[in-house]
């Protein structure tokens, strides 16, 4: 697999931390050999993470969704012919949490869609409500940055997509 090429100020997604920005690219000598690191800042918490450039893909670091793939995301969110797992809420919670941690925007979209669809059939647990809000925020942030438009526009689009699920 080829190396992920990033530049300073690029916005990227780091699994389980969400949206980050490349603050700088550092060189460090470890055990006598030079290594290059992306220094990322998590936008939500301001936490700093160092990722070896050669391990960026391995840890799941990825660029923002390209504009050309956003329509696929909208189509996934609009699907209503999906089977929602009717297991216990805590098992669903674990599965949804794993998908959010994976960092794939399509998996995050599945979580958001499934939680909205589930909302129409049963009341969410506190944890599921929190996951729904988290998934919606993650998608709105990433898509708004990708399209270079205000996050509220994407929030409105998501509300419109799920208006039949309230």
mmCIF file of the C-alpha atoms, coordinates in Angstrom:
data_MODEL
# 
_entry.id   MODEL 
# 
loop_
_atom_site.group_PDB 
_atom_site.id 
_atom_site.type_symbol 
_atom_site.label_atom_id 
_atom_site.label_alt_id 
_atom_site.label_comp_id 
_atom_site.label_asym_id 
_atom_site.label_entity_id 
_atom_site.label_seq_id 
_atom_site.pdbx_PDB_ins_code 
_atom_site.Cartn_x 
_atom_site.Cartn_y 
_atom_site.Cartn_z 
_atom_site.occupancy 
_atom_site.B_iso_or_equiv 
_atom_site.pdbx_formal_charge 
_atom_site.auth_seq_id 
_atom_site.auth_comp_id 
_atom_site.auth_asym_id 
_atom_site.auth_atom_id 
_atom_site.pdbx_PDB_model_num 
ATOM 1   C CA . UNK A 1 1   ? 0.000   0.000  0.000  1.00 0.00 ? 1   UNK A CA 1 
ATOM 2   C CA . UNK A 1 2   ? 1.384   3.417  -0.934 1.00 0.00 ? 2   UNK A CA 1 
ATOM 3   C CA . UNK A 1 3   ? 2.113   6.084  1.637  1.00 0.00 ? 3   UNK A CA 1 
ATOM 4   C CA . UNK A 1 4   ? -0.508  8.738  2.419  1.00 0.00 ? 4   UNK A CA 1 
ATOM 5   C CA . UNK A 1 5   ? 0.887   12.079 1.250  1.00 0.00 ? 5   UNK A CA 1 
ATOM 6   C CA . UNK A 1 6   ? -0.268  14.971 3.397  1.00 0.00 ? 6   UNK A CA 1 
ATOM 7   C CA . UNK A 1 7   ? 0.702   18.615 3.684  1.00 0.00 ? 7   UNK A CA 1 
ATOM 8   C CA . UNK A 1 8   ? 0.682   21.039 6.580  1.00 0.00 ? 8   UNK A CA 1 
ATOM 9   C CA . UNK A 1 9   ? -2.855  22.440 7.149  1.00 0.00 ? 9   UNK A CA 1 
ATOM 10  C CA . UNK A 1 10  ? -4.555  19.462 5.459  1.00 0.00 ? 10  UNK A CA 1 
ATOM 11  C CA . UNK A 1 11  ? -7.661  18.324 7.280  1.00 0.00 ? 11  UNK A CA 1 
ATOM 12  C CA . UNK A 1 12  ? -7.720  14.563 7.806  1.00 0.00 ? 12  UNK A CA 1 
ATOM 13  C CA . UNK A 1 13  ? -9.773  12.008 9.697  1.00 0.00 ? 13  UNK A CA 1 
ATOM 14  C CA . UNK A 1 14  ? -8.077  10.019 12.422 1.00 0.00 ? 14  UNK A CA 1 
ATOM 15  C CA . UNK A 1 15  ? -10.193 7.033  13.536 1.00 0.00 ? 15  UNK A CA 1 
ATOM 16  C CA . UNK A 1 16  ? -11.715 7.377  17.004 1.00 0.00 ? 16  UNK A CA 1 
ATOM 17  C CA . UNK A 1 17  ? -10.533 11.001 17.236 1.00 0.00 ? 17  UNK A CA 1 
ATOM 18  C CA . UNK A 1 18  ? -12.351 12.435 14.222 1.00 0.00 ? 18  UNK A CA 1 
ATOM 19  C CA . UNK A 1 19  ? -11.371 15.576 12.408 1.00 0.00 ? 19  UNK A CA 1 
ATOM 20  C CA . UNK A 1 20  ? -7.741  16.650 12.715 1.00 0.00 ? 20  UNK A CA 1 
ATOM 21  C CA . UNK A 1 21  ? -5.442  19.114 11.009 1.00 0.00 ? 21  UNK A CA 1 
ATOM 22  C CA . UNK A 1 22  ? -1.815  18.499 10.065 1.00 0.00 ? 22  UNK A CA 1 
ATOM 23  C CA . UNK A 1 23  ? 0.048   21.089 12.136 1.00 0.00 ? 23  UNK A CA 1 
ATOM 24  C CA . UNK A 1 24  ? 3.519   20.147 10.954 1.00 0.00 ? 24  UNK A CA 1 
ATOM 25  C CA . UNK A 1 25  ? 5.661   17.312 9.653  1.00 0.00 ? 25  UNK A CA 1 
ATOM 26  C CA . UNK A 1 26  ? 8.568   16.491 11.970 1.00 0.00 ? 26  UNK A CA 1 
ATOM 27  C CA . UNK A 1 27  ? 11.728  14.458 11.533 1.00 0.00 ? 27  UNK A CA 1 
ATOM 28  C CA . UNK A 1 28  ? 13.016  12.519 14.547 1.00 0.00 ? 28  UNK A CA 1 
ATOM 29  C CA . UNK A 1 29  ? 15.976  10.203 14.961 1.00 0.00 ? 29  UNK A CA 1 
ATOM 30  C CA . UNK A 1 30  ? 14.976  7.043  16.797 1.00 0.00 ? 30  UNK A CA 1 
ATOM 31  C CA . UNK A 1 31  ? 17.491  4.270  17.461 1.00 0.00 ? 31  UNK A CA 1 
ATOM 32  C CA . UNK A 1 32  ? 19.867  5.851  14.967 1.00 0.00 ? 32  UNK A CA 1 
ATOM 33  C CA . UNK A 1 33  ? 17.454  6.104  12.036 1.00 0.00 ? 33  UNK A CA 1 
ATOM 34  C CA . UNK A 1 34  ? 15.443  9.107  10.852 1.00 0.00 ? 34  UNK A CA 1 
ATOM 35  C CA . UNK A 1 35  ? 11.650  8.931  10.852 1.00 0.00 ? 35  UNK A CA 1 
ATOM 36  C CA . UNK A 1 36  ? 9.084   11.398 9.598  1.00 0.00 ? 36  UNK A CA 1 
ATOM 37  C CA . UNK A 1 37  ? 5.908   12.117 11.621 1.00 0.00 ? 37  UNK A CA 1 
ATOM 38  C CA . UNK A 1 38  ? 2.655   13.907 10.936 1.00 0.00 ? 38  UNK A CA 1 
ATOM 39  C CA . UNK A 1 39  ? 1.831   16.078 13.936 1.00 0.00 ? 39  UNK A CA 1 
ATOM 40  C CA . UNK A 1 40  ? -1.962  16.247 14.067 1.00 0.00 ? 40  UNK A CA 1 
ATOM 41  C CA . UNK A 1 41  ? -4.208  18.386 16.209 1.00 0.00 ? 41  UNK A CA 1 
ATOM 42  C CA . UNK A 1 42  ? -7.679  17.048 16.991 1.00 0.00 ? 42  UNK A CA 1 
ATOM 43  C CA . UNK A 1 43  ? -10.074 19.919 16.334 1.00 0.00 ? 43  UNK A CA 1 
ATOM 44  C CA . UNK A 1 44  ? -12.597 18.870 18.981 1.00 0.00 ? 44  UNK A CA 1 
ATOM 45  C CA . UNK A 1 45  ? -10.187 18.522 21.917 1.00 0.00 ? 45  UNK A CA 1 
ATOM 46  C CA . UNK A 1 46  ? -7.023  20.328 20.715 1.00 0.00 ? 46  UNK A CA 1 
ATOM 47  C CA . UNK A 1 47  ? -5.116  17.123 21.590 1.00 0.00 ? 47  UNK A CA 1 
ATOM 48  C CA . UNK A 1 48  ? -1.890  16.539 19.613 1.00 0.00 ? 48  UNK A CA 1 
ATOM 49  C CA . UNK A 1 49  ? -1.121  13.172 17.999 1.00 0.00 ? 49  UNK A CA 1 
ATOM 50  C CA . UNK A 1 50  ? 2.095   12.104 16.259 1.00 0.00 ? 50  UNK A CA 1 
ATOM 51  C CA . UNK A 1 51  ? 1.743   9.521  13.505 1.00 0.00 ? 51  UNK A CA 1 
ATOM 52  C CA . UNK A 1 52  ? 4.717   8.059  11.611 1.00 0.00 ? 52  UNK A CA 1 
ATOM 53  C CA . UNK A 1 53  ? 4.186   9.018  7.971  1.00 0.00 ? 53  UNK A CA 1 
ATOM 54  C CA . UNK A 1 54  ? 4.857   5.448  6.829  1.00 0.00 ? 54  UNK A CA 1 
ATOM 55  C CA . UNK A 1 55  ? 2.133   4.153  9.216  1.00 0.00 ? 55  UNK A CA 1 
ATOM 56  C CA . UNK A 1 56  ? -0.535  6.751  8.371  1.00 0.00 ? 56  UNK A CA 1 
ATOM 57  C CA . UNK A 1 57  ? -2.670  4.402  6.262  1.00 0.00 ? 57  UNK A CA 1 
ATOM 58  C CA . UNK A 1 58  ? -2.130  1.496  8.653  1.00 0.00 ? 58  UNK A CA 1 
ATOM 59  C CA . UNK A 1 59  ? -3.613  3.434  11.570 1.00 0.00 ? 59  UNK A CA 1 
ATOM 60  C CA . UNK A 1 60  ? -6.569  4.450  9.369  1.00 0.00 ? 60  UNK A CA 1 
ATOM 61  C CA . UNK A 1 61  ? -5.685  8.082  8.769  1.00 0.00 ? 61  UNK A CA 1 
ATOM 62  C CA . UNK A 1 62  ? -7.538  9.307  5.702  1.00 0.00 ? 62  UNK A CA 1 
ATOM 63  C CA . UNK A 1 63  ? -8.211  12.448 3.726  1.00 0.00 ? 63  UNK A CA 1 
ATOM 64  C CA . UNK A 1 64  ? -11.644 14.084 3.751  1.00 0.00 ? 64  UNK A CA 1 
ATOM 65  C CA . UNK A 1 65  ? -14.354 12.586 1.579  1.00 0.00 ? 65  UNK A CA 1 
ATOM 66  C CA . UNK A 1 66  ? -13.829 13.841 -1.976 1.00 0.00 ? 66  UNK A CA 1 
ATOM 67  C CA . UNK A 1 67  ? -16.622 16.003 -3.377 1.00 0.00 ? 67  UNK A CA 1 
ATOM 68  C CA . UNK A 1 68  ? -17.164 13.341 -6.061 1.00 0.00 ? 68  UNK A CA 1 
ATOM 69  C CA . UNK A 1 69  ? -18.197 10.771 -3.398 1.00 0.00 ? 69  UNK A CA 1 
ATOM 70  C CA . UNK A 1 70  ? -20.599 12.907 -1.378 1.00 0.00 ? 70  UNK A CA 1 
ATOM 71  C CA . UNK A 1 71  ? -23.593 11.940 -3.521 1.00 0.00 ? 71  UNK A CA 1 
ATOM 72  C CA . UNK A 1 72  ? -22.897 8.276  -2.612 1.00 0.00 ? 72  UNK A CA 1 
ATOM 73  C CA . UNK A 1 73  ? -23.092 9.282  1.054  1.00 0.00 ? 73  UNK A CA 1 
ATOM 74  C CA . UNK A 1 74  ? -26.421 11.093 0.518  1.00 0.00 ? 74  UNK A CA 1 
ATOM 75  C CA . UNK A 1 75  ? -27.793 8.026  -1.291 1.00 0.00 ? 75  UNK A CA 1 
ATOM 76  C CA . UNK A 1 76  ? -26.705 5.756  1.577  1.00 0.00 ? 76  UNK A CA 1 
ATOM 77  C CA . UNK A 1 77  ? -28.417 8.060  4.076  1.00 0.00 ? 77  UNK A CA 1 
ATOM 78  C CA . UNK A 1 78  ? -31.641 8.142  2.023  1.00 0.00 ? 78  UNK A CA 1 
ATOM 79  C CA . UNK A 1 79  ? -31.983 4.337  1.890  1.00 0.00 ? 79  UNK A CA 1 
ATOM 80  C CA . UNK A 1 80  ? -34.962 3.107  3.874  1.00 0.00 ? 80  UNK A CA 1 
ATOM 81  C CA . UNK A 1 81  ? -34.962 -0.533 2.697  1.00 0.00 ? 81  UNK A CA 1 
ATOM 82  C CA . UNK A 1 82  ? -32.356 -1.666 5.220  1.00 0.00 ? 82  UNK A CA 1 
ATOM 83  C CA . UNK A 1 83  ? -32.769 -4.213 7.957  1.00 0.00 ? 83  UNK A CA 1 
ATOM 84  C CA . UNK A 1 84  ? -31.994 -2.793 11.363 1.00 0.00 ? 84  UNK A CA 1 
ATOM 85  C CA . UNK A 1 85  ? -30.486 -5.164 13.893 1.00 0.00 ? 85  UNK A CA 1 
ATOM 86  C CA . UNK A 1 86  ? -33.165 -5.726 16.559 1.00 0.00 ? 86  UNK A CA 1 
ATOM 87  C CA . UNK A 1 87  ? -30.732 -7.011 19.175 1.00 0.00 ? 87  UNK A CA 1 
ATOM 88  C CA . UNK A 1 88  ? -30.445 -5.439 22.595 1.00 0.00 ? 88  UNK A CA 1 
ATOM 89  C CA . UNK A 1 89  ? -29.584 -1.747 22.737 1.00 0.00 ? 89  UNK A CA 1 
ATOM 90  C CA . UNK A 1 90  ? -26.208 -2.401 24.394 1.00 0.00 ? 90  UNK A CA 1 
ATOM 91  C CA . UNK A 1 91  ? -25.112 -4.781 21.648 1.00 0.00 ? 91  UNK A CA 1 
ATOM 92  C CA . UNK A 1 92  ? -26.206 -2.295 18.977 1.00 0.00 ? 92  UNK A CA 1 
ATOM 93  C CA . UNK A 1 93  ? -24.397 0.422  20.932 1.00 0.00 ? 93  UNK A CA 1 
ATOM 94  C CA . UNK A 1 94  ? -21.141 -1.565 20.817 1.00 0.00 ? 94  UNK A CA 1 
ATOM 95  C CA . UNK A 1 95  ? -21.500 -2.247 17.081 1.00 0.00 ? 95  UNK A CA 1 
ATOM 96  C CA . UNK A 1 96  ? -22.306 1.386  16.315 1.00 0.00 ? 96  UNK A CA 1 
ATOM 97  C CA . UNK A 1 97  ? -19.404 2.575  18.478 1.00 0.00 ? 97  UNK A CA 1 
ATOM 98  C CA . UNK A 1 98  ? -16.992 0.310  16.584 1.00 0.00 ? 98  UNK A CA 1 
ATOM 99  C CA . UNK A 1 99  ? -18.200 1.731  13.267 1.00 0.00 ? 99  UNK A CA 1 
ATOM 100 C CA . UNK A 1 100 ? -17.692 5.288  14.487 1.00 0.00 ? 100 UNK A CA 1 
ATOM 101 C CA . UNK A 1 101 ? -14.191 4.437  15.717 1.00 0.00 ? 101 UNK A CA 1 
ATOM 102 C CA . UNK A 1 102 ? -13.297 2.870  12.361 1.00 0.00 ? 102 UNK A CA 1 
ATOM 103 C CA . UNK A 1 103 ? -13.427 6.338  10.819 1.00 0.00 ? 103 UNK A CA 1 
ATOM 104 C CA . UNK A 1 104 ? -15.014 5.444  7.452  1.00 0.00 ? 104 UNK A CA 1 
ATOM 105 C CA . UNK A 1 105 ? -17.548 8.119  6.546  1.00 0.00 ? 105 UNK A CA 1 
ATOM 106 C CA . UNK A 1 106 ? -19.795 5.503  4.940  1.00 0.00 ? 106 UNK A CA 1 
ATOM 107 C CA . UNK A 1 107 ? -19.820 3.465  8.164  1.00 0.00 ? 107 UNK A CA 1 
ATOM 108 C CA . UNK A 1 108 ? -20.551 6.634  10.113 1.00 0.00 ? 108 UNK A CA 1 
ATOM 109 C CA . UNK A 1 109 ? -23.367 7.266  7.631  1.00 0.00 ? 109 UNK A CA 1 
ATOM 110 C CA . UNK A 1 110 ? -24.753 3.772  8.243  1.00 0.00 ? 110 UNK A CA 1 
ATOM 111 C CA . UNK A 1 111 ? -24.775 4.436  11.996 1.00 0.00 ? 111 UNK A CA 1 
ATOM 112 C CA . UNK A 1 112 ? -26.583 7.740  11.501 1.00 0.00 ? 112 UNK A CA 1 
ATOM 113 C CA . UNK A 1 113 ? -29.157 6.265  9.116  1.00 0.00 ? 113 UNK A CA 1 
ATOM 114 C CA . UNK A 1 114 ? -29.774 3.169  11.237 1.00 0.00 ? 114 UNK A CA 1 
ATOM 115 C CA . UNK A 1 115 ? -30.208 5.199  14.413 1.00 0.00 ? 115 UNK A CA 1 
ATOM 116 C CA . UNK A 1 116 ? -32.701 7.487  12.675 1.00 0.00 ? 116 UNK A CA 1 
ATOM 117 C CA . UNK A 1 117 ? -34.610 4.514  11.291 1.00 0.00 ? 117 UNK A CA 1 
ATOM 118 C CA . UNK A 1 118 ? -34.570 2.860  14.704 1.00 0.00 ? 118 UNK A CA 1 
ATOM 119 C CA . UNK A 1 119 ? -35.869 6.077  16.238 1.00 0.00 ? 119 UNK A CA 1 
ATOM 120 C CA . UNK A 1 120 ? -39.127 5.510  14.367 1.00 0.00 ? 120 UNK A CA 1 
ATOM 121 C CA . UNK A 1 121 ? -39.708 2.104  15.965 1.00 0.00 ? 121 UNK A CA 1 
ATOM 122 C CA . UNK A 1 122 ? -38.408 2.435  19.524 1.00 0.00 ? 122 UNK A CA 1 
ATOM 123 C CA . UNK A 1 123 ? -37.064 4.991  21.925 1.00 0.00 ? 123 UNK A CA 1 
ATOM 124 C CA . UNK A 1 124 ? -33.305 5.424  21.939 1.00 0.00 ? 124 UNK A CA 1 
ATOM 125 C CA . UNK A 1 125 ? -31.236 4.771  25.019 1.00 0.00 ? 125 UNK A CA 1 
ATOM 126 C CA . UNK A 1 126 ? -29.154 7.690  26.295 1.00 0.00 ? 126 UNK A CA 1 
ATOM 127 C CA . UNK A 1 127 ? -26.084 6.133  24.655 1.00 0.00 ? 127 UNK A CA 1 
ATOM 128 C CA . UNK A 1 128 ? -27.837 5.761  21.291 1.00 0.00 ? 128 UNK A CA 1 
ATOM 129 C CA . UNK A 1 129 ? -28.964 9.410  21.402 1.00 0.00 ? 129 UNK A CA 1 
ATOM 130 C CA . UNK A 1 130 ? -25.361 10.415 22.077 1.00 0.00 ? 130 UNK A CA 1 
ATOM 131 C CA . UNK A 1 131 ? -24.113 8.252  19.165 1.00 0.00 ? 131 UNK A CA 1 
ATOM 132 C CA . UNK A 1 132 ? -26.710 9.759  16.823 1.00 0.00 ? 132 UNK A CA 1 
ATOM 133 C CA . UNK A 1 133 ? -25.556 13.268 17.730 1.00 0.00 ? 133 UNK A CA 1 
ATOM 134 C CA . UNK A 1 134 ? -21.901 12.248 17.374 1.00 0.00 ? 134 UNK A CA 1 
ATOM 135 C CA . UNK A 1 135 ? -22.411 10.624 13.957 1.00 0.00 ? 135 UNK A CA 1 
ATOM 136 C CA . UNK A 1 136 ? -24.389 13.610 12.692 1.00 0.00 ? 136 UNK A CA 1 
ATOM 137 C CA . UNK A 1 137 ? -21.709 16.026 13.887 1.00 0.00 ? 137 UNK A CA 1 
ATOM 138 C CA . UNK A 1 138 ? -18.900 13.946 12.341 1.00 0.00 ? 138 UNK A CA 1 
ATOM 139 C CA . UNK A 1 139 ? -20.615 13.871 8.955  1.00 0.00 ? 139 UNK A CA 1 
ATOM 140 C CA . UNK A 1 140 ? -21.569 17.549 9.043  1.00 0.00 ? 140 UNK A CA 1 
ATOM 141 C CA . UNK A 1 141 ? -18.020 18.614 9.936  1.00 0.00 ? 141 UNK A CA 1 
ATOM 142 C CA . UNK A 1 142 ? -16.329 16.493 7.302  1.00 0.00 ? 142 UNK A CA 1 
ATOM 143 C CA . UNK A 1 143 ? -18.718 17.232 4.440  1.00 0.00 ? 143 UNK A CA 1 
ATOM 144 C CA . UNK A 1 144 ? -18.805 20.966 5.184  1.00 0.00 ? 144 UNK A CA 1 
ATOM 145 C CA . UNK A 1 145 ? -14.992 21.110 5.117  1.00 0.00 ? 145 UNK A CA 1 
ATOM 146 C CA . UNK A 1 146 ? -14.858 19.017 1.948  1.00 0.00 ? 146 UNK A CA 1 
ATOM 147 C CA . UNK A 1 147 ? -17.389 21.277 0.195  1.00 0.00 ? 147 UNK A CA 1 
ATOM 148 C CA . UNK A 1 148 ? -16.025 24.444 1.845  1.00 0.00 ? 148 UNK A CA 1 
ATOM 149 C CA . UNK A 1 149 ? -19.463 25.513 3.079  1.00 0.00 ? 149 UNK A CA 1 
ATOM 150 C CA . UNK A 1 150 ? -20.849 26.282 6.527  1.00 0.00 ? 150 UNK A CA 1 
ATOM 151 C CA . UNK A 1 151 ? -21.600 23.281 8.734  1.00 0.00 ? 151 UNK A CA 1 
ATOM 152 C CA . UNK A 1 152 ? -25.178 24.488 9.337  1.00 0.00 ? 152 UNK A CA 1 
ATOM 153 C CA . UNK A 1 153 ? -25.975 23.945 5.640  1.00 0.00 ? 153 UNK A CA 1 
ATOM 154 C CA . UNK A 1 154 ? -24.993 20.283 5.949  1.00 0.00 ? 154 UNK A CA 1 
ATOM 155 C CA . UNK A 1 155 ? -26.928 19.973 9.238  1.00 0.00 ? 155 UNK A CA 1 
ATOM 156 C CA . UNK A 1 156 ? -30.010 21.280 7.394  1.00 0.00 ? 156 UNK A CA 1 
ATOM 157 C CA . UNK A 1 157 ? -29.432 18.786 4.570  1.00 0.00 ? 157 UNK A CA 1 
ATOM 158 C CA . UNK A 1 158 ? -29.205 15.933 7.093  1.00 0.00 ? 158 UNK A CA 1 
ATOM 159 C CA . UNK A 1 159 ? -32.370 17.120 8.835  1.00 0.00 ? 159 UNK A CA 1 
ATOM 160 C CA . UNK A 1 160 ? -34.124 17.164 5.471  1.00 0.00 ? 160 UNK A CA 1 
ATOM 161 C CA . UNK A 1 161 ? -32.927 13.641 4.601  1.00 0.00 ? 161 UNK A CA 1 
ATOM 162 C CA . UNK A 1 162 ? -34.260 12.284 7.920  1.00 0.00 ? 162 UNK A CA 1 
ATOM 163 C CA . UNK A 1 163 ? -37.443 14.368 8.250  1.00 0.00 ? 163 UNK A CA 1 
ATOM 164 C CA . UNK A 1 164 ? -39.528 11.240 7.610  1.00 0.00 ? 164 UNK A CA 1 
ATOM 165 C CA . UNK A 1 165 ? -37.870 9.443  10.559 1.00 0.00 ? 165 UNK A CA 1 
ATOM 166 C CA . UNK A 1 166 ? -38.903 11.749 13.372 1.00 0.00 ? 166 UNK A CA 1 
# 
